[in-house]
Amino acid sequence: MAYQTRKYQPKRLTERHEAILRAIHTGSKKGDVAKRYGISVSQLGRISNSELGRAYLRELHDRATQLVVDIWAALMVHDMVSMKKPHLLNVR
């Protein structure tokens, strides 16, 4: 009989799963995250490697990227306005 592994696929992500994934996304070490939530590193890996976990991590990445783009655009508009109205730069 061949050895088969069953991939963990939650039907939905719980608030706890999302908190774990947010911690991973923000750069926390996996060992620290596992310890904080009282799970093993392998359990953490199963959550983050599940289809829903990967999708949530992609969503977090996309949101962060969009936020950077929005901030950059706002700064560019501000710079353009400042160039056209130098008196806005005077600090008293």
Sequence and secondary structure as in RCSB ss.txt:
>XXXX:A:sequence
MAYQTRKYQPKRLTERHEAILRAIHTGSKKGDVAKRYGISVSQLGRISNSELGRAYLRELHDRATQLVVDIWAAL
MVHDMVSMKKPHLLNVR
>XXXX:A:secstr
          SS  HHHHHHHHHHHTT  HHHHHHHHT  HHHHHHHHHSHHHHHHHHHHHHHHHHHHHHHHHHH
HHHHHHHHH GGGG   
